[in-house]
């Protein structure tokens, strides 16, 4: 299996997974990069996986479905272009000889889902949309801090070698904030240098791994003393609970420049 992040729009990635003949794509906000890749690689599109309803994730779905006949899968409780197979926690998708488990991860949107494939050669795959980014997480457009923290906890429980395939190249800006939260985090400093070198060479910083994110991502580290102390210094008594710490860090990131 070959995994390719296709740059799209201003900073999106559309994930393409193929076996040399058949392919699936995840969150095609624009159809043209997918058409170009299918032609270049000589592939037939079998499936389209959608994590949530935002236009930069579904904008190319209709064109791709109509041109290729690919089957579309998406969240049960969001407005996604029909026809599609609607999914929620506990459902599975079988395509390309692989099985993807569906995980409910509300927070960024109310019905956001993720797709986890444990039976990949090499390392498991997680297509997490805009829930988890490298060194960050999605804004809470429709969900609550409690929902997002619970969603991130579900993802954090997956194996450490899981490849984290998020859908935006936000890593450098996220790392800038993460270093404000944990300036003494040596793993974070090292990872930032690696990512800066990749972007200077016009390479993607993704996929990350879950083990890496647990070392450097403040939104997966809200129970660590260094992050709790940073939240307390930033907002005082609002950090009285796990959710309170997460909410402070998320609001701090919203306002961070």
C-alpha beads as a LAMMPS data file, in Angstrom:
LAMMPS data file: protein, C-alpha beads

257 atoms
256 bonds

1 atom types
1 bond types

-500.0 500.0 xlo xhi
-500.0 500.0 ylo yhi
-500.0 500.0 zlo zhi

Masses

1 110.0

Atoms # bond

1 1 1 0.000 0.000 0.000
2 1 1 1.182 3.496 -0.867
3 1 1 0.048 6.536 1.135
4 1 1 0.259 9.973 -0.495
5 1 1 -0.776 13.383 0.877
6 1 1 -2.146 15.421 -2.040
7 1 1 -1.859 19.184 -1.423
8 1 1 -5.141 20.971 -2.077
9 1 1 -6.689 24.408 -1.675
10 1 1 -4.504 26.643 0.519
11 1 1 -3.233 24.222 3.181
12 1 1 -5.302 21.011 2.963
13 1 1 -4.107 17.484 2.354
14 1 1 -6.310 14.926 0.617
15 1 1 -5.013 11.493 1.610
16 1 1 -4.690 8.958 -1.215
17 1 1 -4.107 5.287 -0.360
18 1 1 -3.573 2.789 -3.173
19 1 1 -2.306 -0.700 -3.991
20 1 1 -1.058 0.121 -7.489
21 1 1 -4.491 -0.435 -9.058
22 1 1 -7.295 0.545 -6.679
23 1 1 -7.415 3.644 -4.498
24 1 1 -9.323 5.449 -1.802
25 1 1 -9.205 9.122 -0.868
26 1 1 -10.015 10.907 2.369
27 1 1 -11.703 14.314 2.619
28 1 1 -11.455 15.489 -1.014
29 1 1 -12.199 19.177 -0.691
30 1 1 -11.150 19.615 -4.326
31 1 1 -11.581 16.987 -7.022
32 1 1 -8.819 18.095 -9.390
33 1 1 -5.770 16.978 -7.346
34 1 1 -7.412 13.552 -7.048
35 1 1 -8.174 13.298 -10.775
36 1 1 -4.577 14.286 -11.529
37 1 1 -3.182 11.646 -9.149
38 1 1 -5.481 8.897 -10.456
39 1 1 -4.375 9.602 -14.012
40 1 1 -0.700 9.915 -13.091
41 1 1 -0.667 6.644 -11.121
42 1 1 -3.111 4.737 -13.357
43 1 1 -5.567 4.097 -10.515
44 1 1 -9.269 3.331 -10.179
45 1 1 -10.990 5.144 -7.312
46 1 1 -12.995 2.706 -5.171
47 1 1 -13.920 4.667 -2.062
48 1 1 -14.177 8.176 -0.635
49 1 1 -13.959 8.528 3.154
50 1 1 -15.315 11.760 4.667
51 1 1 -14.687 12.818 8.266
52 1 1 -16.959 15.887 8.540
53 1 1 -19.116 18.273 6.563
54 1 1 -16.914 21.360 6.052
55 1 1 -16.613 22.476 2.440
56 1 1 -12.839 22.058 2.293
57 1 1 -13.380 18.357 3.020
58 1 1 -16.380 17.566 0.813
59 1 1 -16.118 20.039 -2.079
60 1 1 -14.856 17.425 -4.534
61 1 1 -17.076 14.521 -3.487
62 1 1 -19.828 14.912 -6.090
63 1 1 -17.446 15.286 -9.033
64 1 1 -15.362 12.283 -7.970
65 1 1 -18.372 10.071 -7.296
66 1 1 -20.026 10.992 -10.587
67 1 1 -16.862 10.447 -12.637
68 1 1 -15.624 7.225 -11.023
69 1 1 -18.579 5.530 -9.340
70 1 1 -16.622 5.421 -6.080
71 1 1 -18.624 4.621 -2.971
72 1 1 -18.814 7.445 -0.432
73 1 1 -18.692 6.946 3.349
74 1 1 -19.299 9.677 5.903
75 1 1 -20.637 10.677 9.309
76 1 1 -24.165 9.613 10.226
77 1 1 -25.255 12.952 11.667
78 1 1 -23.825 15.548 9.276
79 1 1 -24.905 17.038 5.974
80 1 1 -22.759 15.269 3.375
81 1 1 -23.574 15.081 -0.366
82 1 1 -25.792 12.042 -1.042
83 1 1 -25.691 9.199 -1.827
84 1 1 -23.365 7.877 0.860
85 1 1 -23.073 5.182 3.514
86 1 1 -23.558 6.851 6.897
87 1 1 -21.334 5.710 9.764
88 1 1 -20.873 6.092 13.496
89 1 1 -18.895 4.582 16.377
90 1 1 -18.524 0.821 16.001
91 1 1 -19.176 0.685 12.261
92 1 1 -16.519 -0.528 9.842
93 1 1 -15.554 0.142 6.237
94 1 1 -14.068 -2.687 4.174
95 1 1 -12.251 -1.490 1.067
96 1 1 -8.961 -2.246 -0.749
97 1 1 -8.778 -5.429 1.327
98 1 1 -8.519 -3.358 4.499
99 1 1 -10.872 -2.783 7.415
100 1 1 -11.333 0.698 8.862
101 1 1 -12.942 1.100 12.280
102 1 1 -15.071 4.209 12.720
103 1 1 -14.509 6.338 15.834
104 1 1 -16.873 9.126 16.904
105 1 1 -14.785 12.235 17.619
106 1 1 -17.172 15.197 18.102
107 1 1 -15.753 18.583 18.983
108 1 1 -14.609 20.333 15.833
109 1 1 -18.049 19.521 14.417
110 1 1 -20.953 17.800 16.133
111 1 1 -20.784 14.564 14.134
112 1 1 -17.084 14.328 13.217
113 1 1 -15.754 10.778 12.764
114 1 1 -12.285 9.268 12.279
115 1 1 -11.167 6.109 10.476
116 1 1 -8.628 3.734 12.036
117 1 1 -7.006 0.841 10.173
118 1 1 -5.073 -1.596 12.361
119 1 1 -4.299 -4.182 9.662
120 1 1 -1.957 -2.104 7.511
121 1 1 1.463 -3.449 6.626
122 1 1 3.920 -1.503 8.719
123 1 1 2.002 0.791 11.057
124 1 1 -1.697 1.474 11.670
125 1 1 -3.363 4.414 9.950
126 1 1 -5.578 7.075 11.491
127 1 1 -7.505 9.455 9.244
128 1 1 -8.580 12.015 11.823
129 1 1 -9.765 14.969 9.734
130 1 1 -9.654 18.184 11.762
131 1 1 -9.871 16.599 15.222
132 1 1 -6.153 16.019 15.811
133 1 1 -3.350 17.955 14.111
134 1 1 0.362 17.604 14.592
135 1 1 1.023 19.676 17.737
136 1 1 -2.597 20.854 17.742
137 1 1 -6.303 20.097 17.505
138 1 1 -9.272 21.529 15.670
139 1 1 -11.227 24.573 16.746
140 1 1 -14.480 23.905 18.561
141 1 1 -16.966 25.140 15.983
142 1 1 -19.868 22.921 17.089
143 1 1 -18.713 20.902 20.097
144 1 1 -17.689 21.540 23.692
145 1 1 -14.295 21.297 25.413
146 1 1 -15.525 18.180 27.232
147 1 1 -16.475 16.516 23.934
148 1 1 -13.160 17.360 22.294
149 1 1 -11.106 16.196 25.259
150 1 1 -13.008 12.901 25.252
151 1 1 -12.438 12.550 21.497
152 1 1 -8.725 13.199 21.847
153 1 1 -8.555 10.698 24.708
154 1 1 -10.044 8.060 22.385
155 1 1 -7.371 8.753 19.786
156 1 1 -4.583 8.888 22.384
157 1 1 -5.451 5.326 23.429
158 1 1 -4.505 3.945 19.997
159 1 1 -1.076 2.279 19.498
160 1 1 1.892 4.642 19.569
161 1 1 3.075 3.685 16.080
162 1 1 -0.234 4.785 14.545
163 1 1 0.337 7.168 11.646
164 1 1 -1.645 10.357 12.255
165 1 1 -3.010 11.533 8.908
166 1 1 -4.569 14.910 9.573
167 1 1 -5.831 17.161 6.830
168 1 1 -4.053 20.512 7.180
169 1 1 -0.432 21.635 7.067
170 1 1 -0.728 23.596 10.309
171 1 1 2.283 22.038 11.999
172 1 1 4.665 24.995 12.182
173 1 1 2.063 27.407 13.543
174 1 1 0.905 24.759 16.013
175 1 1 4.480 24.194 17.156
176 1 1 4.922 27.915 17.769
177 1 1 2.016 27.787 20.207
178 1 1 3.129 24.498 21.755
179 1 1 6.511 26.034 22.554
180 1 1 4.754 28.928 24.294
181 1 1 2.956 26.390 26.488
182 1 1 5.988 24.156 27.147
183 1 1 9.157 26.141 26.354
184 1 1 11.346 23.602 28.149
185 1 1 10.056 20.523 26.290
186 1 1 13.180 19.063 24.634
187 1 1 11.162 16.687 22.440
188 1 1 9.162 19.637 21.184
189 1 1 12.245 21.671 20.362
190 1 1 13.771 18.765 18.435
191 1 1 10.565 18.038 16.537
192 1 1 10.160 21.712 15.609
193 1 1 13.612 21.712 14.011
194 1 1 12.744 18.575 12.012
195 1 1 9.490 20.093 10.771
196 1 1 11.108 23.416 9.887
197 1 1 13.643 21.548 7.760
198 1 1 10.892 19.594 5.986
199 1 1 8.907 22.720 5.156
200 1 1 12.047 24.543 3.991
201 1 1 12.459 21.653 1.537
202 1 1 8.770 21.951 0.532
203 1 1 7.986 18.559 2.092
204 1 1 4.908 17.721 4.207
205 1 1 5.329 17.359 7.954
206 1 1 2.687 14.603 7.893
207 1 1 1.908 11.927 8.763
208 1 1 3.041 12.235 12.347
209 1 1 2.810 9.355 14.819
210 1 1 0.716 9.117 17.932
211 1 1 3.812 8.458 20.049
212 1 1 5.315 11.696 18.737
213 1 1 2.144 13.654 19.430
214 1 1 1.965 12.406 22.998
215 1 1 5.397 13.961 23.554
216 1 1 4.791 17.354 21.944
217 1 1 1.087 18.115 21.453
218 1 1 -0.263 20.318 24.275
219 1 1 -3.840 19.155 23.602
220 1 1 -2.827 15.548 24.326
221 1 1 -0.775 16.682 27.326
222 1 1 -3.346 18.667 29.316
223 1 1 -2.857 16.371 32.337
224 1 1 0.914 16.948 32.375
225 1 1 2.153 19.208 35.172
226 1 1 3.960 21.551 32.766
227 1 1 0.786 22.155 30.751
228 1 1 -1.392 22.516 33.860
229 1 1 1.063 25.091 35.230
230 1 1 1.020 26.996 31.939
231 1 1 -2.791 27.030 31.904
232 1 1 -2.869 28.207 35.527
233 1 1 -0.430 31.019 34.769
234 1 1 -2.508 32.023 31.750
235 1 1 -6.015 31.894 33.239
236 1 1 -5.899 31.217 36.956
237 1 1 -8.672 29.269 38.678
238 1 1 -10.454 28.302 35.447
239 1 1 -8.124 25.282 35.319
240 1 1 -9.726 23.419 38.221
241 1 1 -10.491 20.272 36.184
242 1 1 -9.125 18.299 33.236
243 1 1 -11.746 19.909 31.007
244 1 1 -10.913 23.302 32.472
245 1 1 -7.244 22.935 31.560
246 1 1 -8.147 21.839 28.046
247 1 1 -10.617 24.723 27.619
248 1 1 -8.007 27.274 28.714
249 1 1 -5.358 25.890 26.361
250 1 1 -7.833 25.789 23.450
251 1 1 -8.977 29.392 24.038
252 1 1 -5.354 30.498 24.429
253 1 1 -4.568 28.952 21.044
254 1 1 -7.576 30.707 19.479
255 1 1 -6.119 34.053 20.529
256 1 1 -2.431 33.228 20.005
257 1 1 -0.446 35.191 17.431

Bonds

1 1 1 2
2 1 2 3
3 1 3 4
4 1 4 5
5 1 5 6
6 1 6 7
7 1 7 8
8 1 8 9
9 1 9 10
10 1 10 11
11 1 11 12
12 1 12 13
13 1 13 14
14 1 14 15
15 1 15 16
16 1 16 17
17 1 17 18
18 1 18 19
19 1 19 20
20 1 20 21
21 1 21 22
22 1 22 23
23 1 23 24
24 1 24 25
25 1 25 26
26 1 26 27
27 1 27 28
28 1 28 29
29 1 29 30
30 1 30 31
31 1 31 32
32 1 32 33
33 1 33 34
34 1 34 35
35 1 35 36
36 1 36 37
37 1 37 38
38 1 38 39
39 1 39 40
40 1 40 41
41 1 41 42
42 1 42 43
43 1 43 44
44 1 44 45
45 1 45 46
46 1 46 47
47 1 47 48
48 1 48 49
49 1 49 50
50 1 50 51
51 1 51 52
52 1 52 53
53 1 53 54
54 1 54 55
55 1 55 56
56 1 56 57
57 1 57 58
58 1 58 59
59 1 59 60
60 1 60 61
61 1 61 62
62 1 62 63
63 1 63 64
64 1 64 65
65 1 65 66
66 1 66 67
67 1 67 68
68 1 68 69
69 1 69 70
70 1 70 71
71 1 71 72
72 1 72 73
73 1 73 74
74 1 74 75
75 1 75 76
76 1 76 77
77 1 77 78
78 1 78 79
79 1 79 80
80 1 80 81
81 1 81 82
82 1 82 83
83 1 83 84
84 1 84 85
85 1 85 86
86 1 86 87
87 1 87 88
88 1 88 89
89 1 89 90
90 1 90 91
91 1 91 92
92 1 92 93
93 1 93 94
94 1 94 95
95 1 95 96
96 1 96 97
97 1 97 98
98 1 98 99
99 1 99 100
100 1 100 101
101 1 101 102
102 1 102 103
103 1 103 104
104 1 104 105
105 1 105 106
106 1 106 107
107 1 107 108
108 1 108 109
109 1 109 110
110 1 110 111
111 1 111 112
112 1 112 113
113 1 113 114
114 1 114 115
115 1 115 116
116 1 116 117
117 1 117 118
118 1 118 119
119 1 119 120
120 1 120 121
121 1 121 122
122 1 122 123
123 1 123 124
124 1 124 125
125 1 125 126
126 1 126 127
127 1 127 128
128 1 128 129
129 1 129 130
130 1 130 131
131 1 131 132
132 1 132 133
133 1 133 134
134 1 134 135
135 1 135 136
136 1 136 137
137 1 137 138
138 1 138 139
139 1 139 140
140 1 140 141
141 1 141 142
142 1 142 143
143 1 143 144
144 1 144 145
145 1 145 146
146 1 146 147
147 1 147 148
148 1 148 149
149 1 149 150
150 1 150 151
151 1 151 152
152 1 152 153
153 1 153 154
154 1 154 155
155 1 155 156
156 1 156 157
157 1 157 158
158 1 158 159
159 1 159 160
160 1 160 161
161 1 161 162
162 1 162 163
163 1 163 164
164 1 164 165
165 1 165 166
166 1 166 167
167 1 167 168
168 1 168 169
169 1 169 170
170 1 170 171
171 1 171 172
172 1 172 173
173 1 173 174
174 1 174 175
175 1 175 176
176 1 176 177
177 1 177 178
178 1 178 179
179 1 179 180
180 1 180 181
181 1 181 182
182 1 182 183
183 1 183 184
184 1 184 185
185 1 185 186
186 1 186 187
187 1 187 188
188 1 188 189
189 1 189 190
190 1 190 191
191 1 191 192
192 1 192 193
193 1 193 194
194 1 194 195
195 1 195 196
196 1 196 197
197 1 197 198
198 1 198 199
199 1 199 200
200 1 200 201
201 1 201 202
202 1 202 203
203 1 203 204
204 1 204 205
205 1 205 206
206 1 206 207
207 1 207 208
208 1 208 209
209 1 209 210
210 1 210 211
211 1 211 212
212 1 212 213
213 1 213 214
214 1 214 215
215 1 215 216
216 1 216 217
217 1 217 218
218 1 218 219
219 1 219 220
220 1 220 221
221 1 221 222
222 1 222 223
223 1 223 224
224 1 224 225
225 1 225 226
226 1 226 227
227 1 227 228
228 1 228 229
229 1 229 230
230 1 230 231
231 1 231 232
232 1 232 233
233 1 233 234
234 1 234 235
235 1 235 236
236 1 236 237
237 1 237 238
238 1 238 239
239 1 239 240
240 1 240 241
241 1 241 242
242 1 242 243
243 1 243 244
244 1 244 245
245 1 245 246
246 1 246 247
247 1 247 248
248 1 248 249
249 1 249 250
250 1 250 251
251 1 251 252
252 1 252 253
253 1 253 254
254 1 254 255
255 1 255 256
256 1 256 257
